């Protein structure tokens, strides 16, 4: 089902009627709300017959206004109220469906009378408790970014709109497509564009239609863009389906039956001759819990409703000792079930800090639904600028993108050698001895205990809390297989399978470049990886140069932030003297994903890590296989040739070690005076570069020769490591005494190399 909402600015024009027909044909909406029709009932009747629709209307006043609501014959509509500024109806598609409200709104265009619209919304809010969708031309914006051009909107007008939506418990549903819905159609620089049309909904409506999608359409027949509200895109073509996989629910831990089931299944599998591997046991437990959990999930809400009704009936009985005892028993069971429901939604919301109240199921439910809505991918833009909208197209775009992303450039050994030639051997005999000693059971247990319990699970569906809760059951098998991997390099089946989920980096992502891939590894692998990381971390302060401060124990990333602040302050105030300086801020594109494995292996060897430790690390990163998760389903398979996983406990430290080669190139250039650093004051040490994980700041003299040497270093590092600079997010700043013509020339030199 879908709704079309449009301020058509008059249906007396045949071209506008044609435009409406095009919108109806292309989008097939179930219900249509039109504002500013400027048409009387007789004209609306003609349109109803023309498009084979039912409907009603509000006549215009003079030559302005007019509203109409039209619907398909298979929809039940009950008119509740109407005025010059709204039509309020109850909607139901099938008899079995729940009734919900739709209010089509036309906001008062006169700013001095805008408060009339907010009073109308408050009145409508008080008239019904049904799930409520409110959409139309509100003639107001919610934030300054929703307007471009012209004078800024008065803050009090925006605040009044926000306050009204908050009081009416309505939430803006966002949108896909063009940022604005209205344009004054004036030539630049007098063009003004605003987002005046929107859809807002109550929490109960969002729960009824959690996948609702709002699309800004385009049409040349009005100053306003139509908005299309698709209630269940999953039922049309955009449902991303695949292999549904099991996921352990933390709420199950409240049930004694869960512990019994896990213990019995795990130990029964251990005694079976046909299934003795760790993977077999995990799969057996997952299958058993999955079957039980489906029944458990359906029953929880029914049991809560039944208990609430029982308590209500009990309160009407005469107070006796027996009744009080029954009441306490019912309340205890109800509290347990509500806690389970709260945990269920908390696990999905990923909101671990909470201010309001003791029972917040609705809060977590809303957070989970909004998180699901924000993270869902309905369509993706291809490289040629066209859109992929079907599930097959979206899946293929994702698989192709990551196959290309994780495909090695196969750097030449000579290029790798140039990238690492200035690294020093810093791993001494004491470090090597410590890194090579056998891993122990205590290290494995410590690695698990350090994990956040509710971290998202990998392909096996079991989060850390499962292993932490049932450690007394699973410990012998997990420790055995993890130590076999760490000490003997024997990898269990399915050990390094990984799911990739895509997290939006911006509000309205279009292409895969706008998403951050997060790897969800199996917890058993993460135990092994974290054990290695814990072994490595104490030595990082001696291995990593002072230019890097992120992820190094004993250092704070703010150390480099303060240094960068002081250096930039020096550049901003350095207005005299012959020496001119610059600050080059570099952003590395997809830094983790592009790390070449052969380069990492060479870096580890050059730093002096023992061969057995290097082999273990390379086994961790080279044995991975990826699948992708969208809307709770898995699809695709990619075997990477490069890259580190965001989500692997070991990855941040391996990336630091790779970046150490980059730092060594600058240290060598600084020592040879070809890229001298910048001293903050007389007598202070010169600083040529600061590293912030995957961000870099370079400080050097503003001269052509220096800039060219910097470019040579960047090129060498790129060829060796696979790292690429994102020019759109990189920038350069000069000291105040640098002439504008020098700034332009150096910028051109930098861009040309």
C-alpha distance (Angstrom), angle and dihedral (degrees) to the residues before:
residue distance angle dihedral
X1 . . .
X2 3.79 . .
X3 3.81 139.5 .
X4 3.79 128.3 -145.4
X5 3.81 116.6 -151.6
X6 3.80 118.8 -174.0
X7 3.78 140.1 162.7
X8 3.80 93.2 -146.7
X9 3.85 95.6 179.5
X10 3.78 94.6 -138.6
X11 3.79 134.1 -11.1
X12 3.79 93.5 -151.5
X13 3.79 89.8 90.2
X14 3.85 111.9 86.0
X15 3.82 89.6 -145.1
X16 3.81 90.5 57.8
X17 3.81 90.1 49.7
X18 3.80 88.4 50.6
X19 3.80 89.2 50.2
X20 3.81 90.1 51.6
X21 3.79 89.6 50.3
X22 3.81 90.6 51.4
X23 3.80 90.8 51.1
X24 3.81 91.7 49.1
X25 3.80 92.4 47.9
X26 3.81 95.8 46.3
X27 3.81 99.2 41.5
X28 3.83 103.9 25.4
X29 3.82 95.1 -149.6
X30 3.79 119.1 -163.1
X31 3.79 93.3 -146.1
X32 3.82 130.7 22.4
X33 3.81 128.4 -161.5
X34 3.81 117.4 -167.9
X35 3.81 125.8 -170.7
X36 3.80 128.3 -164.3
X37 3.81 91.9 19.5
X38 3.83 91.2 156.6
X39 3.83 84.6 -156.7
X40 3.79 132.4 121.8
X41 3.81 126.3 -136.0
X42 3.81 94.6 -89.5
X43 3.80 91.9 56.5
X44 3.82 92.0 46.7
X45 3.82 88.8 52.3
X46 3.80 89.1 57.7
X47 3.80 90.2 52.5
X48 3.80 92.0 48.5
X49 3.80 91.2 54.6
X50 3.80 92.2 43.2
X51 3.81 93.5 54.0
X52 3.84 97.0 30.4
X53 3.81 93.8 -119.9
X54 3.79 137.0 138.1
X55 3.79 120.2 -132.5
X56 3.77 154.5 127.2
X57 3.77 134.9 -128.9
X58 3.80 147.9 -159.0
X59 3.80 113.6 -129.6
X60 3.81 119.2 -122.9
X61 3.79 122.8 -108.2
X62 3.76 106.3 -120.0
X63 3.79 109.2 -44.6
X64 3.80 96.9 -24.4
X65 3.77 138.0 68.5
X66 3.75 128.0 16.7
X67 3.80 128.3 156.4
X68 3.79 134.0 -150.9
X69 3.77 136.1 -176.4
X70 3.81 119.6 -163.6
X71 3.79 130.4 -177.9
X72 3.77 144.4 179.6
X73 3.79 118.7 -97.5
X74 3.81 94.8 -112.7
X75 3.83 93.2 62.4
X76 3.81 124.4 91.1
X77 3.82 110.7 -135.7
X78 3.81 126.4 -178.2
X79 3.80 115.9 -171.1
X80 3.82 110.4 -135.8
X81 3.81 105.1 173.1
X82 3.79 143.0 -28.5
X83 3.80 143.0 -169.8
X84 3.81 139.1 163.6
X85 3.79 87.2 -74.5
X86 3.80 105.5 39.1
X87 3.78 150.5 22.3
X88 3.81 115.5 -154.9
X89 3.82 120.0 -164.9
X90 3.79 140.5 164.9
X91 3.80 114.3 -125.7
X92 3.79 134.7 -157.1
X93 3.80 127.1 163.4
X94 3.81 99.6 -168.1
X95 3.78 132.2 17.3
X96 3.78 89.1 -115.2
X97 3.81 92.5 53.8
X98 3.79 125.8 93.6
X99 3.79 118.6 -104.8
X100 3.80 116.3 -114.7
X101 3.80 135.9 175.8
X102 3.75 131.4 -110.8
X103 3.80 121.6 -169.8
X104 3.79 117.0 -171.1
X105 3.82 108.2 -154.7
X106 3.78 134.2 -160.2
X107 3.82 108.2 -173.5
X108 3.78 120.9 -139.8
X109 3.84 105.2 -94.8
X110 3.82 93.1 -152.8
X111 3.81 108.1 87.7
X112 3.81 92.4 -150.2
X113 3.82 89.5 57.3
X114 3.81 97.5 39.7
X115 3.78 90.7 108.6
X116 3.83 88.0 70.0
X117 3.81 87.9 69.6
X118 3.80 92.8 50.9
X119 3.82 91.3 49.7
X120 3.81 88.4 50.8
X121 3.81 91.5 53.0
X122 3.80 91.8 48.9
X123 3.81 90.4 50.9
X124 3.81 91.9 49.3
X125 3.80 89.8 49.0
X126 3.80 91.1 56.7
X127 3.81 94.7 50.6
X128 3.81 101.5 69.0
X129 3.79 142.9 14.4
X130 3.81 94.9 -152.1
X131 3.82 119.4 120.2
X132 3.79 103.8 -78.4
X133 3.81 133.5 -148.7
X134 3.78 116.4 -175.2
X135 3.81 119.2 -173.9
X136 3.77 141.5 156.9
X137 3.79 142.9 80.4
X138 3.82 104.6 -31.0
X139 3.82 92.2 176.0
X140 3.81 89.0 -137.8
X141 3.80 140.1 86.3
X142 3.81 129.7 -132.9
X143 3.81 98.8 -147.1
X144 3.79 137.9 13.1
X145 3.82 92.6 -108.4
X146 3.82 87.8 68.3
X147 3.80 90.8 71.0
X148 3.80 128.8 64.7
X149 3.80 123.2 -175.0
X150 3.79 131.7 6.6
X151 3.80 125.0 54.5
X152 3.82 116.6 -31.2
X153 3.79 117.1 -95.2
X154 3.80 114.7 -102.1
X155 3.79 110.8 -99.2
X156 3.81 93.2 -132.6
X157 3.81 91.3 58.9
X158 3.80 91.5 53.3
X159 3.80 91.5 44.3
X160 3.82 92.2 52.5
X161 3.81 90.8 53.3
X162 3.81 92.1 48.2
X163 3.80 92.1 48.0
X164 3.79 91.4 49.6
X165 3.81 93.2 52.4
X166 3.81 90.4 46.8
X167 3.82 92.6 51.0
X168 3.81 90.6 47.1
X169 3.83 90.0 48.5
X170 3.79 91.1 -123.7
X171 3.79 124.7 146.9
X172 3.79 126.1 -158.9
X173 3.82 108.1 -114.3
X174 3.80 96.1 -149.1
X175 3.79 122.2 -138.1
X176 3.79 149.2 -121.5
X177 3.77 122.7 -127.1
X178 3.80 133.7 23.7
X179 3.82 115.2 19.2
X180 3.82 97.4 -129.6
X181 3.82 134.6 48.8
X182 3.81 101.3 -165.9
X183 3.81 134.2 46.8
X184 3.80 129.2 179.9
X185 3.83 89.0 -139.4
X186 3.82 91.8 -130.5
X187 3.79 125.0 142.8
X188 3.81 119.6 -102.5
X189 3.04 128.8 -59.6
X190 3.82 88.9 30.3
X191 3.81 94.8 52.0
X192 3.81 115.6 125.6
X193 3.81 122.7 -172.2
X194 3.79 127.0 -178.1
X195 3.78 141.3 170.4
X196 3.80 99.3 -122.8
X197 3.82 98.6 146.9
X198 3.78 120.3 69.6
X199 3.80 147.1 141.1
X200 3.80 122.7 -118.7
X201 3.78 128.1 -177.8
X202 3.78 142.9 -173.7
X203 3.79 121.5 -111.6
X204 3.81 91.7 -106.6
X205 3.82 91.0 53.2
X206 3.82 91.3 49.6
X207 3.79 88.6 50.8
X208 3.81 89.8 50.2
X209 3.82 91.5 50.1
X210 3.83 105.4 23.2
X211 3.81 93.6 164.0
X212 3.80 97.4 49.4
X213 3.80 112.0 144.8
X214 3.80 127.9 -158.7
X215 3.80 116.7 -153.0
X216 3.82 125.6 -170.5
X217 3.81 107.0 -140.0
X218 3.80 127.8 -163.4
X219 3.80 130.5 -128.0
X220 3.82 133.1 161.1
X221 3.81 93.5 -144.0
X222 3.82 100.0 80.4
X223 3.79 141.0 27.4
X224 3.81 86.1 -121.5
X225 3.80 126.2 72.7
X226 3.82 116.6 -130.9
X227 3.78 115.6 -120.2
X228 3.79 121.4 -142.8
X229 3.80 117.7 -153.4
X230 3.81 111.5 -161.4
X231 3.80 107.9 -167.3
X232 3.78 100.4 -169.0
X233 3.80 110.2 18.1
X234 3.79 86.3 165.6
X235 3.79 89.1 69.8
X236 3.78 93.1 52.8
X237 3.80 117.6 45.1
X238 3.78 110.9 -59.2
X239 3.78 101.8 75.6
X240 3.78 105.7 122.4
X241 3.77 101.1 -142.2
X242 3.76 130.7 178.8
X243 3.76 140.4 126.9
X244 3.79 107.8 -18.8
X245 3.77 109.7 -138.8
X246 3.78 134.8 -158.2
X247 3.79 120.8 -100.8
X248 3.78 124.9 -173.7
X249 3.81 114.0 -123.4
X250 3.81 115.4 -140.9
X251 3.82 89.0 -149.8
X252 3.81 88.1 69.6
X253 3.80 89.5 70.3
X254 3.81 88.3 73.8
X255 3.81 88.9 67.4
X256 3.81 119.8 81.7
X257 3.79 88.0 -151.2
X258 3.81 89.9 65.2
X259 3.80 93.8 60.0
X260 3.79 91.9 46.3
X261 3.79 91.5 49.4
X262 3.81 94.7 48.7
X263 3.80 93.4 46.9
X264 3.79 94.2 46.5
X265 3.82 95.7 44.8
X266 3.82 94.4 46.2
X267 3.79 94.5 48.3
X268 3.81 93.6 41.2
X269 3.81 89.4 53.4
X270 3.81 89.1 49.4
X271 3.80 90.7 57.0
X272 3.82 93.0 49.3
X273 3.80 115.3 100.0
X274 3.81 93.1 -152.3
X275 3.80 96.2 55.0
X276 3.77 118.7 39.8
X277 3.81 105.7 135.3
X278 3.78 124.3 102.7
X279 3.79 90.1 -117.7
X280 3.82 91.2 55.2
X281 3.79 90.6 53.7
X282 3.79 93.8 47.5
X283 3.82 91.2 48.4
X284 3.81 91.9 47.5
X285 3.81 92.6 51.1
X286 3.80 90.9 45.2
X287 3.80 92.9 51.2
X288 3.80 92.5 47.9
X289 3.80 93.9 47.0
X290 3.80 92.2 44.6
X291 3.80 92.3 57.3
X292 3.79 93.0 45.1
X293 3.80 93.5 42.1
X294 3.80 94.9 57.2
X295 3.79 90.5 58.3
X296 3.81 91.5 41.5
X297 3.82 92.9 53.0
X298 3.78 94.1 50.9
X299 3.78 92.4 47.2
X300 3.81 98.6 48.2
X301 3.81 97.4 71.7
X302 3.84 91.1 41.0
X303 3.81 91.0 51.0
X304 3.81 91.3 49.2
X305 3.82 91.0 52.1
X306 3.82 91.9 46.6
X307 3.81 92.8 49.2
X308 3.81 92.4 48.3
X309 3.82 89.9 52.4
X310 3.81 90.7 47.0
X311 3.80 91.5 51.9
X312 3.80 90.7 48.6
X313 3.80 90.9 52.7
X314 3.79 91.8 44.3
X315 3.80 92.0 54.7
X316 3.80 89.2 61.1
X317 3.82 92.5 58.7
X318 3.79 125.6 90.9
X319 3.80 111.7 -85.8
X320 3.81 110.4 -105.5
X321 3.77 134.8 152.4
X322 3.79 90.9 -104.1
X323 3.82 92.2 49.9
X324 3.81 91.0 49.3
X325 3.80 90.7 51.5
X326 3.82 91.3 50.3
X327 3.81 90.0 47.5
X328 3.81 92.8 53.0
X329 3.79 90.8 48.3
X330 3.81 92.6 50.0
X331 3.83 92.0 46.8
X332 3.81 91.7 50.5
X333 3.80 91.3 51.6
X334 3.81 91.6 45.2
X335 3.82 91.5 50.1
X336 3.79 89.8 51.4
X337 3.81 92.8 51.3
X338 3.81 93.6 46.0
X339 3.81 89.0 50.5
X340 3.80 89.6 52.4
X341 3.80 90.9 50.4
X342 3.80 91.1 48.5
X343 3.82 91.4 50.7
X344 3.81 89.9 48.1
X345 3.82 92.9 57.0
X346 3.80 94.0 36.7
X347 3.82 89.2 57.9
X348 3.81 89.1 55.1
X349 3.79 97.4 41.5
X350 3.85 94.1 55.1
X351 3.82 86.2 -149.0
X352 3.78 105.0 139.2
X353 3.80 98.6 171.3
X354 3.76 121.4 64.3
X355 3.79 133.9 -179.6
X356 3.77 106.4 177.8
X357 3.77 127.0 75.0
X358 3.76 137.5 -42.3
X359 3.80 98.4 -92.7
X360 3.76 112.2 47.7
X361 3.79 107.4 158.6
X362 3.80 91.2 132.1
X363 3.81 90.7 48.2
X364 3.80 92.5 51.9
X365 3.80 91.2 41.2
X366 3.80 90.2 55.5
X367 3.81 91.5 45.7
X368 3.80 91.4 50.0
X369 3.79 93.1 48.0
X370 3.80 92.6 47.4
X371 3.82 90.4 46.5
X372 3.80 90.2 50.0
X373 3.81 90.9 47.4
X374 3.82 92.7 48.8
X375 3.80 93.5 47.0
X376 3.80 97.5 43.6
X377 3.79 118.0 107.2
X378 3.78 114.2 -146.1
X379 3.80 97.5 168.7
X380 3.81 140.9 -7.7
X381 3.78 134.3 -148.0
X382 3.79 115.8 -119.6
X383 3.80 125.8 -139.4
X384 3.81 90.5 -98.6
X385 3.82 91.9 56.5
X386 3.81 96.4 -105.9
X387 3.80 122.4 120.2
X388 3.77 129.7 -112.4
X389 3.81 108.4 -150.0
X390 3.80 108.2 158.7
X391 3.78 119.7 84.3
X392 3.81 91.2 -112.7
X393 3.81 92.5 51.9
X394 3.81 93.8 47.2
X395 3.79 92.7 48.0
X396 3.80 92.8 47.7
X397 3.82 91.8 48.6
X398 3.81 89.9 53.2
X399 3.80 95.6 46.5
X400 3.82 93.2 45.8
X401 3.81 92.0 47.6
X402 3.80 94.5 53.3
X403 3.78 94.7 40.8
X404 3.79 86.4 58.0
X405 3.82 93.3 41.3
X406 3.81 93.6 52.3
X407 3.81 95.0 42.0
X408 3.80 110.7 112.9
X409 3.80 121.5 -121.0
X410 3.82 86.5 -147.8
X411 3.81 96.5 -133.5
X412 3.79 115.3 -143.6
X413 3.83 114.9 -105.9
X414 3.82 89.4 -121.0
X415 3.83 90.4 55.9
X416 3.80 90.5 49.8
X417 3.81 90.5 48.9
X418 3.82 90.9 53.0
X419 3.80 89.0 50.9
X420 3.81 95.3 53.3
X421 3.82 103.7 27.9
X422 3.81 94.3 103.2
X423 3.81 95.8 49.5
X424 3.79 114.3 113.1
X425 3.79 126.8 -141.2
X426 3.80 102.6 -106.1
X427 3.82 102.4 159.2
X428 3.79 103.7 95.1
X429 3.77 129.3 -165.9
X430 3.82 94.4 -88.9
X431 3.80 91.5 53.1
X432 3.80 92.6 45.8
X433 3.80 91.6 50.0
X434 3.80 91.6 50.9
X435 3.80 93.9 46.3
X436 3.83 92.7 49.4
X437 3.79 99.5 47.0
X438 3.83 114.6 111.3
X439 3.79 116.5 -87.1
X440 3.80 115.7 -115.5
X441 3.78 138.9 -144.6
X442 3.81 89.6 -110.4
X443 3.81 91.5 58.4
X444 3.80 91.0 51.0
X445 3.81 92.3 50.2
X446 3.80 91.4 46.7
X447 3.80 91.9 51.4
X448 3.81 91.1 54.8
X449 3.80 94.9 45.0
X450 3.83 90.9 53.9
X451 3.81 93.0 58.6
X452 3.79 122.3 101.5
X453 3.84 104.4 -109.6
X454 3.81 97.0 -135.7
X455 3.80 98.7 47.3
X456 3.80 110.5 136.9
X457 3.82 113.1 -91.7
X458 3.78 127.7 -120.4
X459 3.82 127.2 -124.2
X460 3.83 92.5 -57.8
X461 3.83 89.5 62.8
X462 3.81 95.8 -132.2
X463 3.85 116.8 124.5
X464 3.82 123.6 -155.2
X465 3.81 91.6 -95.7
X466 3.82 89.9 66.2
X467 3.81 92.7 57.7
X468 3.82 92.3 40.5
X469 3.81 92.3 51.0
X470 3.82 95.9 44.2
X471 3.80 97.9 32.7
X472 3.79 90.2 123.0
X473 3.83 87.6 60.9
X474 3.81 103.6 37.6
X475 3.81 100.3 31.5
X476 3.84 99.4 95.1
X477 3.81 93.6 51.8
X478 3.80 96.4 40.3
X479 3.81 94.2 46.8
X480 3.81 91.4 46.9
X481 3.82 94.7 52.1
X482 3.81 95.3 40.3
X483 3.82 92.5 50.1
X484 3.81 90.5 46.4
X485 3.78 87.2 56.6
X486 3.81 97.0 42.8
X487 3.79 97.9 42.9
X488 3.82 104.3 26.9
X489 3.83 100.2 23.6
X490 3.83 91.3 -124.5
X491 3.80 107.3 150.8
X492 3.84 118.7 -151.1
X493 3.81 118.2 -131.8
X494 3.80 113.0 -86.8
X495 3.81 89.7 8.0
X496 3.81 96.8 131.5
X497 3.81 102.4 33.2
X498 3.79 108.9 131.6
X499 3.80 136.7 -167.4
X500 3.80 120.2 -144.5
X501 3.80 118.7 -148.6
X502 3.80 121.6 -172.7
X503 3.80 118.2 -132.2
X504 3.83 117.4 -167.0
X505 3.81 115.0 -117.5
X506 3.82 93.3 -165.8
X507 3.80 135.0 35.3
X508 3.79 98.3 -103.5
X509 3.81 109.4 23.7
X510 3.78 118.3 -166.9
X511 3.80 107.7 172.0
X512 3.79 131.8 33.2
X513 3.81 89.2 -104.3
X514 3.83 85.4 72.3
X515 3.83 92.2 61.1
X516 3.79 131.3 77.4
X517 3.83 113.1 -139.8
X518 3.80 111.9 -136.5
X519 3.78 118.7 -167.4
X520 3.79 117.9 -138.6
X521 3.79 106.5 -157.8
X522 3.79 126.2 -169.9
X523 3.80 110.9 -94.3
X524 3.81 92.7 -123.7
X525 3.81 89.4 58.8
X526 3.82 90.6 45.6
X527 3.80 89.7 53.7
X528 3.81 89.1 57.0
X529 3.80 93.3 42.5
X530 3.79 92.6 48.1
X531 3.81 90.7 49.0
X532 3.81 88.9 56.7
X533 3.81 91.3 45.7
X534 3.81 91.3 50.3
X535 3.81 89.4 51.7
X536 3.82 91.3 50.0
X537 3.82 101.1 42.0
X538 3.84 99.6 74.5
X539 3.82 90.2 59.5
X540 3.81 98.8 46.3
X541 3.79 94.2 89.6
X542 3.82 88.9 61.9
X543 3.82 94.7 42.1
X544 3.82 102.9 42.7
X545 3.81 119.3 69.9
X546 3.84 120.7 -121.4
X547 3.82 90.6 -106.2
X548 3.82 87.6 78.2
X549 3.79 120.5 62.1
X550 3.83 105.8 158.7
X551 3.85 118.6 104.8
X552 3.82 92.6 -2.3
X553 3.83 112.0 127.4
X554 3.78 110.5 -120.4
X555 3.81 93.2 25.3
X556 3.78 131.5 89.1
X557 3.79 124.7 -145.9
X558 3.81 85.3 -137.0
X559 3.82 88.3 68.4
X560 3.79 89.7 71.0
X561 3.80 91.3 38.7
X562 3.81 89.7 59.3
X563 3.80 91.8 46.7
X564 3.80 90.8 49.5
X565 3.81 90.2 49.7
X566 3.80 91.8 52.3
X567 3.82 92.7 46.3
X568 3.80 92.4 49.5
X569 3.79 89.7 47.5
X570 3.80 88.1 53.6
X571 3.82 90.8 51.8
X572 3.80 91.8 47.9
X573 3.81 92.4 52.1
X574 3.82 99.1 36.8
X575 3.80 97.6 102.6
X576 3.82 100.9 143.8
X577 3.78 138.3 52.5
X578 3.77 135.1 56.2
X579 3.80 96.4 -88.8
X580 3.77 115.6 88.4
X581 3.82 124.7 -169.6
X582 3.77 140.4 -165.9
X583 3.80 139.1 -158.7
X584 3.79 116.5 -144.6
X585 3.81 114.1 -163.9
X586 3.80 112.0 -161.6
X587 3.78 127.8 -165.3
X588 3.80 115.2 -160.3
X589 3.81 112.3 -142.0
X590 3.84 115.4 -131.0
X591 3.79 88.2 -16.5
X592 3.82 98.7 179.1
X593 3.81 94.5 40.7
X594 3.81 95.3 55.5
X595 3.81 101.1 49.2
X596 3.82 107.8 127.3
X597 3.80 110.9 -132.6
X598 3.81 94.4 -145.1
X599 3.81 88.8 54.3
X600 3.81 92.7 50.2
X601 3.80 90.9 49.3
X602 3.81 90.5 51.2
X603 3.83 91.8 48.5
X604 3.81 91.5 52.2
X605 3.79 90.8 50.0
X606 3.81 93.4 47.5
X607 3.82 91.2 50.7
X608 3.81 88.8 55.3
X609 3.80 103.4 -108.9
X610 3.82 112.2 161.2
X611 3.84 115.3 -100.9
X612 3.82 94.7 -118.4
X613 3.81 91.1 54.3
X614 3.81 91.0 47.8
X615 3.82 90.2 50.0
X616 3.81 90.3 52.5
X617 3.81 92.9 50.6
X618 3.80 92.9 46.5
X619 3.81 89.8 49.6
X620 3.82 88.4 55.0
X621 3.79 95.2 53.0
X622 3.82 102.2 32.2
X623 3.82 98.6 51.3
X624 3.81 96.8 59.5
X625 3.81 123.7 121.5
X626 3.81 122.3 -168.9
X627 3.79 134.8 -143.7
X628 3.80 125.0 174.2
X629 3.80 130.3 -123.7
X630 3.80 125.2 -151.9
X631 3.81 124.8 163.3
X632 3.80 91.7 -9.2
X633 3.81 95.5 -53.5
X634 3.80 132.5 107.5
X635 3.77 127.3 -136.8
X636 3.78 141.1 157.5
X637 3.78 132.8 27.6
X638 3.80 128.8 -128.1
X639 3.81 128.5 179.9
X640 3.83 105.4 -157.3
X641 3.78 126.5 -144.1
X642 3.81 95.8 -163.9
X643 3.80 142.4 7.7
X644 3.79 141.7 81.8
X645 3.79 122.2 -110.7
X646 3.80 121.8 -113.8
X647 3.78 96.3 -140.1
X648 3.80 98.3 41.5
X649 3.86 109.5 110.2
X650 3.81 89.9 -139.9
X651 3.82 97.6 52.3
X652 3.84 100.8 81.8
X653 3.80 91.5 54.8
X654 3.80 94.2 45.6
X655 3.79 89.3 50.7
X656 3.82 89.7 52.3
X657 3.80 89.5 53.7
X658 3.81 91.3 50.2
X659 3.79 90.8 49.4
X660 3.80 89.6 51.5
X661 3.81 87.8 74.0
X662 3.81 88.7 55.4
X663 3.80 89.5 51.5
X664 3.82 91.0 48.7
X665 3.82 91.0 56.5
X666 3.80 90.0 55.8
X667 3.79 93.7 44.1
X668 3.81 89.2 53.6
X669 3.83 91.9 47.7
X670 3.81 90.4 47.9
X671 3.81 92.0 49.6
X672 3.82 89.6 51.9
X673 3.83 90.8 47.6
X674 3.82 93.3 -123.6
X675 3.83 91.2 114.6
X676 3.80 104.5 22.7
X677 3.77 116.2 -174.7
X678 3.79 130.8 -124.9
X679 3.83 120.7 -95.9
X680 3.80 114.1 -148.0
X681 3.79 91.6 -147.7
X682 3.79 140.9 -8.5
X683 3.80 110.6 -61.4
X684 3.81 94.0 14.4
X685 3.83 119.4 123.2
X686 3.79 114.2 -100.0
X687 3.81 116.6 -113.6
X688 3.80 118.9 -152.1
X689 3.80 101.7 174.1
X690 3.79 144.3 6.8
X691 3.80 124.1 -163.2
X692 3.81 126.4 -150.3
X693 3.84 104.1 -176.7
X694 3.83 101.0 -81.8
X695 3.83 95.9 -2.4
X696 3.80 123.0 82.8
X697 3.80 135.5 -166.3
X698 3.81 119.9 -162.3
X699 3.81 121.2 -165.1
X700 3.79 119.1 -168.3
X701 3.83 144.4 132.0
X702 3.80 115.3 -66.0
X703 3.80 97.2 -116.6
X704 3.79 132.7 125.2
X705 3.81 94.6 -122.1
X706 3.81 92.4 50.9
X707 3.81 93.0 48.2
X708 3.80 90.5 50.0
X709 3.82 91.2 51.2
X710 3.82 89.5 49.9
X711 3.80 89.4 52.0
X712 3.81 90.4 50.3
X713 3.81 90.3 53.1
X714 3.81 91.7 48.7
X715 3.81 91.3 48.6
X716 3.82 92.2 49.3
X717 3.79 92.0 49.4
X718 3.81 92.1 47.4
X719 3.81 93.4 50.9
X720 3.79 91.8 48.5
X721 3.81 102.0 40.3
X722 3.82 105.2 25.5
X723 3.83 92.3 -122.4
X724 3.82 117.2 146.7
X725 3.79 129.5 -161.1
X726 3.79 117.9 -125.7
X727 3.81 100.8 -137.2
X728 3.82 92.7 -170.4
X729 3.80 90.8 61.8
X730 3.82 96.8 37.1
X731 3.79 123.5 90.0
X732 3.81 143.3 178.3
X733 3.81 130.6 -141.8
X734 3.81 128.4 -171.7
X735 3.78 134.9 -152.0
X736 3.79 114.0 -98.4
X737 3.79 93.7 -107.2
X738 3.83 93.2 60.0
X739 3.84 109.0 109.2
X740 3.84 115.1 -124.3
X741 3.81 92.2 -119.5
X742 3.83 90.1 55.1
X743 3.80 90.2 49.2
X744 3.81 91.6 51.8
X745 3.79 92.7 46.1
X746 3.81 94.3 49.8
X747 3.80 91.0 46.4
X748 3.82 88.8 53.8
X749 3.81 91.0 48.0
X750 3.80 90.5 51.1
X751 3.80 93.6 48.4
X752 3.79 94.0 47.4
X753 3.78 96.8 55.6
